[in-house]
Amino acid sequence: MARILLTGATGLIGGAVLHHALDRGDDTQWVCLVRCGSVEQGRQRVASRLERFTDPFTAQRLARKVEIVPGDFTRADLDMDPRLDDCTHVLHLAADTSWFGDERVYRTNHDGTLALARRARSMPGLVRFLHVGTAMICGSNAPNVVEERAYPAADANHIVAYTISKAATETSLAELFPDLPVVIARPSIVVGHSTLGAAPSSSILWVVRAADRLRMLPCAPESAVDIVPADWVAETLVGLLTKSELAHNLYHVSAGTGGRTRWADVIDAFEAAEPTDGMRAFTQFDLQRDRSTLRKRFAEVFGLDGALKQVMLRATRAYYVFCALDLAFSNQRLLDEGFAPPPSLPSYLPVCLANSAGIVEQFADDMEMFSVAATPAPVDPMPLAATA
């Protein structure tokens, strides 16, 4: 019987993993390491996340199936709770997702993960340690098609602190823990849920909606982004965690060259869902040269009153940097393992729009990622090309 230790259970992908796994009703035991003052408090935090995927009664029922261990993964090597000893698998999702808190982000994501790996050494029956990173450790100077084996690379041009910490973590795990059965999963950009739309989280979806409202892109409509839905990522991660044999120890959890999303298709999907004049003309602009143009247009559409919208403009610029890279993350290894390719964003964008709040309100889900002063509790990584 598998006994899985999960970190990041109260984040988007962690919630999607638990909802997918617990709803199946198999004999797998799920142990969640949760930052909380008591077992019941931790259980309610997990239930609160599960409510984004189902009704409150079912969320409470599913949360009762989970074993809660109060704790902090960044200090896991000091945690002698015997309930951790019998775990056969580790799914490490928790991370600090801030883009700009360099020292704190590195300390949490790199040093904290190594602390968890040291704790995993005392799990005698450990079969797999699945560490979830991000495909964007390739940096901004990567080729248009990114292969797993090429990274981490010393010459990668990182744009944010988050990807620096994730790249360093992969390197350190390989160098310091050759005795652990470590497998790396690198999701690309996680947006929405293929059947629940924006209900589980509106993170990053607001960026796509904002681009549509601004009618501005820092790239040609024929360029593409590698986008995948949270439920597909969750199902794929569980598969990578529990599959008896894997051909590799490193996988992109991505749309790949055949499934990445062209901006032109996103524009068409918006037009089909929210018809205008049938044209939906976009202006292509240069992020560096036309900064004032973007600011002016943003003020026209959203306003710049208050700190929230100021931070949202900053975040929009930051995400646009990644949108302009036109990257695809090869998923051939995943397909060769028998995993199904993900649904495309245009195919499930209508359900995302159907249960979306306002764009500014949705941005609040991501706001603390862009605040240097914020010190959020470790949650799921934002596995995007900016950042599963």
Secondary structure, 3 states (H helix, E strand, C coil): CCEEEEECCCCHHHHHHHHHHHHHCCCCEEEEEECCCCHHHHHHHHHHHHCCCCCHHHHHHHHCCCEEEECCHHHHHHCCCHHHCCCCEEEECCECCCCCCHHHHHHHHHHHHHHHHHHHCCCCCCCEEEEECCHHHHCCCCCCEECHHHCCCCCCCCCCHHHHHHHHHHHHHHHHCCCCCEEEEEECEECCECCCECCCCCCCHHHHHHHHHHCEECCCCCCEECEECHHHHHHHHHHHHHCCCCCCCEEEECCHHHHCEEHHHHHHHHHHHCCCCCCCCCEECCCCCCHHHHHHHHHHHCCCCCHHHHHHHHHHHHHHHHHCCCCEECCHHHHHCCCCCCCCHHHHHHHHHHCCCCHHHHHCCCHHHHCCCCCCCCECCCCCCCCC
